[in-house]
Amino acid sequence: QVQLQESGGGSVQAGGSLRLSCQASVFKYPFDSMPYSVAWFRQIPGLEREGVAAIGRQDRNIYYFDPANGRFAISHDVAKNTVYLTMVSLKPEDSGMYYCAADPRPMSLLRGADGKLRTGFNYWGQGTQVTVSS
């Protein structure tokens, strides 16, 4: 069982920045030997949950999806067993719940035919709320 613990959400003004953290014991492995694919998703009220960024198991690549739009960055700190999502130039439309997820499958099995990240990850955190005011 993989337990994911997110933190770092909060309220900021438009243009501000936040760094979300996702801590788990399985993140103690170096980037190139991580036994799980790890991703950040978000759910905006009224919309489906969507993938934002991911680190792929086996292929060792970092993936960004449409919501990231050059403003978000995913990173991994082995010493702290933590995966981060750093968000800059935040907009009110970025407001929502952000989730960390992990899965033992490689990214090739976690993306749909449209290239988007599927939500069928095995393990999820409880989410952290991000609110951006105008």
C-alpha positions in Angstrom: 0.0 0.0 0.0 1.3 3.4 -1.0 0.3 6.3 1.1 0.6 9.8 -0.5 0.5 12.9 1.6 0.0 16.3 -0.2 0.6 19.7 1.3 1.3 23.2 0.2 -2.0 24.4 -1.1 -3.4 27.7 -0.1 -4.8 31.1 -1.2 -2.8 33.4 -3.4 -3.4 36.3 -5.6 -3.3 36.1 -9.4 0.3 36.1 -10.6 1.5 34.4 -7.4 3.2 31.1 -6.9 2.8 28.0 -4.9 4.8 24.8 -4.4 2.8 21.7 -3.7 4.4 18.7 -2.0 3.6 15.0 -2.2 5.5 12.9 0.3 5.7 9.1 0.3 8.2 6.5 1.4 8.4 5.1 -2.2 9.8 8.4 -3.4 13.1 7.6 -1.6 14.4 6.0 -4.8 16.5 8.1 -7.3 14.7 9.4 -10.3 16.1 6.7 -12.6 15.0 3.8 -10.4 11.7 5.0 -9.1 9.3 2.0 -8.9 6.3 4.1 -9.6 5.0 6.6 -12.1 4.0 9.8 -10.2 1.6 12.5 -11.4 -0.1 15.6 -10.3 -3.8 16.0 -11.2 -6.2 18.8 -10.6 -9.9 19.0 -10.4 -11.6 22.4 -11.2 -15.2 22.7 -10.0 -17.5 21.5 -12.7 -14.8 19.9 -14.7 -13.3 16.4 -14.9 -10.1 15.6 -13.1 -7.1 16.3 -15.4 -3.4 15.5 -15.4 -1.0 18.3 -15.0 2.5 16.8 -14.9 4.1 13.4 -14.4 7.3 11.5 -13.9 7.3 8.2 -15.8 8.6 5.0 -14.4 11.1 3.2 -16.5 11.3 5.8 -19.3 12.7 8.4 -16.8 10.9 11.2 -18.6 9.0 14.2 -17.3 5.7 14.9 -18.9 3.6 18.0 -19.0 0.0 18.3 -20.0 -2.1 21.2 -21.2 -2.9 22.8 -17.8 0.8 23.2 -17.1 1.2 25.5 -20.1 4.8 26.4 -19.2 3.9 27.6 -15.8 4.1 24.4 -13.7 7.2 22.2 -13.0 7.4 18.8 -11.4 10.5 17.8 -9.5 11.7 15.1 -7.1 13.8 15.4 -3.9 15.1 11.9 -3.0 16.4 13.1 0.4 13.0 14.3 1.4 11.0 11.5 -0.2 9.0 14.2 -1.9 7.7 15.1 -5.4 6.9 18.7 -5.9 4.7 20.7 -8.2 5.9 24.3 -8.5 3.3 26.6 -10.0 4.0 30.2 -11.0 2.0 33.0 -12.7 -1.2 31.5 -11.2 -4.5 32.5 -12.6 -8.0 32.3 -11.0 -8.9 29.5 -13.4 -6.1 27.4 -11.7 -8.2 27.3 -8.6 -9.3 23.8 -7.6 -8.2 20.6 -5.7 -4.8 19.3 -6.6 -4.0 15.6 -6.2 -0.8 13.5 -6.2 -1.1 10.0 -7.6 1.2 7.0 -8.1 1.0 3.8 -10.1 3.5 0.9 -10.7 2.8 0.9 -14.4 4.9 2.9 -16.9 3.5 6.0 -18.6 2.8 4.2 -21.8 -0.1 2.4 -20.0 -1.2 5.5 -18.1 -2.0 7.8 -21.1 -4.9 7.6 -23.4 -4.9 7.6 -27.2 -5.3 11.4 -27.1 -2.0 11.6 -25.1 -3.8 12.8 -22.0 -3.1 11.3 -18.6 -5.7 8.8 -17.5 -7.2 9.0 -14.0 -6.8 5.2 -13.4 -3.8 5.6 -11.1 -3.8 3.0 -8.3 -2.9 5.3 -5.4 -4.1 8.8 -4.6 -3.5 11.4 -1.9 -6.3 13.3 -0.2 -5.8 16.4 -2.3 -4.8 20.0 -1.4 -6.8 23.1 -2.2 -5.5 25.9 -4.3 -7.4 29.2 -4.5 -6.3 32.0 -6.7 -8.0 35.3 -6.4 -8.1 38.1 -9.0 
